[in-house]
Amino acid sequence: MVNYEKYGLAPFGPVPNYRQIEWLERERTVFFHFGMNTFTDKEWGDGTESPLDFNPTELDVEQWIRAIKDGGFRCAILTAKHHDGFCLWPTKYTEHSIKNSPYKNGKGDIVREFVDACKKYGIKAGLYLSPWDRHERTWGSDSYNDFYVGQLTELMTGYGELWELWWDGAGSTEAVYDWERWAKVVSTYQPNAVVFGSLGATPWVDVRWVGNESGFAGKPCYSTIDPSSLIYEYTNELNSGKIGGERFIPAEVDVSIRPGWFYHESEDDKVRTPENLLDIWFKSNGSNAGLLLNLPPDRRGLIHENDVLSLKEFNKRLSHALENNLARGTVYASSERLGCEAKNLISEDKSLVYAPLDTDLTPEITIELDKEIKLNAFMLREEIALGQRVTGYELSALINGEFQTLAKGKCIGNRLCERVEPVSTSVVKIKITSALQVPILKELGLYYFED
């Protein structure tokens, strides 16, 4: 951890905990919706399904993980149990599980296969355990909290290190859950796992819903927000966050690569294109949010070829877009403090930051490029560990002897990456037009790529 105090810099407002910092650096996560619905062709099962219906014939979880690794993802979440209550591990708390299915003659454990595959390929594993259980007869009663704690404890203690626990709000308005007790299980056994959630779980969550399932964060999308926005699921506020909000709870953009969240053969020709996935990346990771992309395995137990191809091509295009930072030249600013000079923004040493003097909340940074470049995208990052500070920015470029504004907005946060109209220029300026406290920036990127 960098000692920023020696530069006269201290945390401001709500700041991320260590789990959130790791989550923000992770950026891209995959969601695997796989379970009973895969075989009944439903999205939400009602819990009356027979375990005999669950029978993947070619299941290969390593194929899933190879596909997402090729797609540039660093973490994956598996639906250990969806709303229908069918469990992908041999839980002792219900018979509605994989142990009574034809898969491996009842000896299978897909949660085990999943975490083992993640470990093998260097992917961080997370789990979704639906609070709603349409099969369990105790659901909605006090005793269900004991049932859920039992299942949650099995998962939190039996499968090694986990990095995310995902709770949605389905069913939460009809039942009283002991969220505090549940959260205690997670923090006790998996202290490094971020918790995604809202509604009654709000006091214990690290990550929030972005307010839609369409693949975009707000403009702006602040990581700070008031807890009431999560408790009551005010979608506008979830989408945009709040300047100077009470807590640091960044947004996660959950969206499926297909129209549905579970696999349906009828959607094989409706997989999102690489171009669309790239657009989603700019509107999620590029807009100060995390991306959670759903990739549903099919009835064979494989990621369909169309999904694999689109994901791989998306990563190829994104890597190409950001592989060559054109920000090379002389950098100076309206003010800068010793050790936090503007040149640090294009340094290879990512521990360095730029910060102006205390009296300069709206610094202007100029980069005189070594040569004229074509430009159609840029990136800015704040040192988010010290809090979210910037509330206004403007990018301009010297074109035909005059500076023209290319982009302006409010939120930078952990990562702002935007596309702009293509221009040729030799000088670029970044103006922080407003800030809550001395802005602290850590990276500047200038890019040009063909769609």
HUSUL-V863041 format. One record per backbone hydrogen bond with DSSP energy under -1.0 kcal/mol. NH is the residue of the N-H (numbers start at 1). CO is the residue of the C=O. E is the energy in kcal/mol with one decimal. If there is no record, write none. Layout:
<<NH & CO & E> <NH & CO & E>>
//
This chain:
<<4 & 2 & -1.3> <7 & 4 & -1.8> <8 & 5 & -2.0> <9 & 4 & -1.9> <12 & 386 & -2.0> <21 & 17 & -2.1> <22 & 18 & -1.9> <23 & 19 & -2.3> <24 & 20 & -2.7> <25 & 21 & -2.0> <26 & 22 & -1.6> <27 & 23 & -1.5> <28 & 26 & -2.6> <29 & 291 & -2.9> <30 & 75 & -2.3> <31 & 293 & -2.3> <32 & 77 & -3.4> <38 & 35 & -1.1> <39 & 36 & -1.4> <40 & 36 & -1.2> <41 & 37 & -1.2> <42 & 37 & -1.2> <53 & 50 & -2.3> <54 & 51 & -1.5> <58 & 300 & -2.7> <60 & 301 & -1.9> <64 & 60 & -1.1> <65 & 61 & -2.1> <66 & 62 & -2.6> <67 & 63 & -1.8> <68 & 64 & -1.9> <69 & 65 & -2.2> <70 & 66 & -2.3> <72 & 69 & -1.5> <73 & 68 & -2.6> <74 & 28 & -1.8> <76 & 124 & -2.7> <77 & 30 & -2.9> <78 & 126 & -1.9> <79 & 32 & -1.9> <80 & 78 & -1.7> <80 & 128 & -1.2> <81 & 128 & -1.5> <85 & 82 & -2.1> <87 & 96 & -1.6> <88 & 80 & -2.4> <91 & 89 & -2.4> <97 & 95 & -2.2> <98 & 87 & -2.0> <100 & 97 & -1.9> <101 & 98 & -1.8> <105 & 102 & -2.4> <106 & 103 & -1.5> <107 & 104 & -1.8> <110 & 88 & -1.6> <111 & 88 & -1.2> <113 & 109 & -2.1> <114 & 110 & -2.5> <115 & 111 & -2.5> <116 & 112 & -2.3> <117 & 113 & -2.1> <118 & 114 & -2.4> <119 & 115 & -2.2> <120 & 116 & -2.2> <121 & 117 & -1.9> <123 & 118 & -2.9> <124 & 74 & -2.6> <126 & 76 & -2.5> <127 & 164 & -2.3> <128 & 78 & -2.8> <130 & 81 & -2.5> <134 & 83 & -3.4> <139 & 136 & -1.5> <141 & 138 & -2.3> <145 & 142 & -1.2> <147 & 143 & -1.9> <148 & 144 & -3.2> <149 & 145 & -2.3> <150 & 146 & -2.2> <151 & 147 & -2.0> <152 & 148 & -3.2> <153 & 149 & -2.6> <154 & 150 & -1.9> <155 & 151 & -1.9> <156 & 152 & -2.6> <157 & 153 & -1.7> <158 & 154 & -1.7> <163 & 125 & -3.2> <165 & 194 & -2.5> <166 & 127 & -2.3> <167 & 196 & -2.0> <172 & 169 & -2.2> <174 & 171 & -1.2> <179 & 177 & -1.6> <182 & 178 & -2.4> <183 & 179 & -3.3> <184 & 180 & -1.8> <185 & 181 & -1.4> <186 & 182 & -1.5> <187 & 183 & -2.7> <188 & 184 & -2.1> <189 & 185 & -2.1> <190 & 186 & -3.1> <193 & 190 & -1.8> <194 & 163 & -2.1> <196 & 165 & -2.5> <197 & 207 & -1.8> <199 & 230 & -2.2> <201 & 198 & -2.2> <202 & 199 & -1.6> <204 & 201 & -2.3> <205 & 202 & -1.3> <206 & 195 & -3.0> <207 & 195 & -2.0> <208 & 250 & -2.9> <210 & 252 & -1.1> <217 & 283 & -3.2> <218 & 239 & -1.8> <222 & 240 & -3.0> <225 & 247 & -2.3> <229 & 226 & -1.7> <230 & 227 & -1.1> <231 & 227 & -2.5> <232 & 228 & -2.2> <234 & 229 & -2.0> <235 & 233 & -1.2> <238 & 234 & -2.5> <239 & 235 & -2.1> <240 & 236 & -1.7> <241 & 237 & -3.2> <242 & 224 & -3.6> <245 & 242 & -2.0> <247 & 225 & -2.5> <249 & 223 & -2.8> <252 & 208 & -2.5> <253 & 290 & -3.4> <255 & 292 & -2.2> <257 & 294 & -2.2> <267 & 264 & -2.5> <268 & 265 & -1.9> <270 & 267 & -2.1> <272 & 257 & -2.9> <277 & 273 & -2.4> <278 & 274 & -2.1> <279 & 275 & -1.9> <280 & 276 & -2.3> <281 & 277 & -2.1> <282 & 278 & -2.0> <283 & 279 & -1.6> <284 & 281 & -1.2> <286 & 281 & -2.6> <287 & 284 & -1.9> <288 & 415 & -1.7> <289 & 284 & -1.5> <290 & 251 & -2.6> <291 & 27 & -2.4> <292 & 253 & -3.2> <293 & 29 & -2.5> <294 & 255 & -3.0> <295 & 31 & -3.2> <298 & 302 & -3.4> <301 & 298 & -1.3> <308 & 304 & -2.3> <309 & 305 & -2.4> <310 & 306 & -2.0> <311 & 307 & -2.4> <312 & 308 & -2.3> <313 & 309 & -2.3> <314 & 310 & -2.2> <315 & 311 & -2.1> <316 & 312 & -1.9> <317 & 313 & -2.3> <318 & 314 & -2.6> <319 & 315 & -2.7> <320 & 316 & -2.0> <321 & 317 & -2.2> <322 & 318 & -1.9> <326 & 446 & -3.3> <328 & 326 & -2.1> <330 & 368 & -2.3> <332 & 366 & -2.4> <334 & 364 & -1.8> <337 & 355 & -1.9> <340 & 337 & -2.7> <344 & 341 & -1.6> <345 & 342 & -1.9> <346 & 343 & -1.5> <347 & 344 & -1.4> <350 & 348 & -1.0> <352 & 349 & -1.5> <354 & 441 & -3.4> <355 & 340 & -2.1> <360 & 357 & -2.1> <365 & 430 & -3.4> <366 & 332 & -3.2> <367 & 428 & -2.8> <368 & 330 & -2.8> <369 & 426 & -2.4> <370 & 328 & -2.5> <373 & 425 & -3.1> <375 & 423 & -2.8> <376 & 447 & -2.9> <377 & 447 & -1.4> <378 & 418 & -2.2> <379 & 445 & -2.5> <380 & 416 & -2.4> <381 & 443 & -1.5> <382 & 413 & -2.8> <383 & 440 & -2.5> <384 & 382 & -1.7> <386 & 383 & -1.8> <387 & 384 & -2.1> <391 & 434 & -2.4> <392 & 434 & -1.1> <393 & 409 & -2.4> <394 & 431 & -1.7> <395 & 407 & -3.3> <396 & 429 & -2.3> <397 & 404 & -2.2> <398 & 427 & -2.5> <399 & 402 & -3.5> <402 & 399 & -1.6> <404 & 397 & -2.7> <406 & 395 & -3.0> <407 & 395 & -1.6> <409 & 393 & -1.8> <416 & 380 & -2.8> <417 & 286 & -2.9> <418 & 378 & -2.0> <420 & 376 & -2.1> <423 & 375 & -1.9> <425 & 373 & -2.4> <428 & 367 & -2.0> <429 & 396 & -2.8> <430 & 365 & -3.0> <431 & 394 & -2.9> <432 & 363 & -2.6> <434 & 392 & -1.3> <436 & 389 & -2.8> <441 & 354 & -2.1> <442 & 381 & -2.8> <443 & 381 & -1.0> <444 & 345 & -1.8> <445 & 379 & -2.5> <447 & 377 & -2.8>>
//
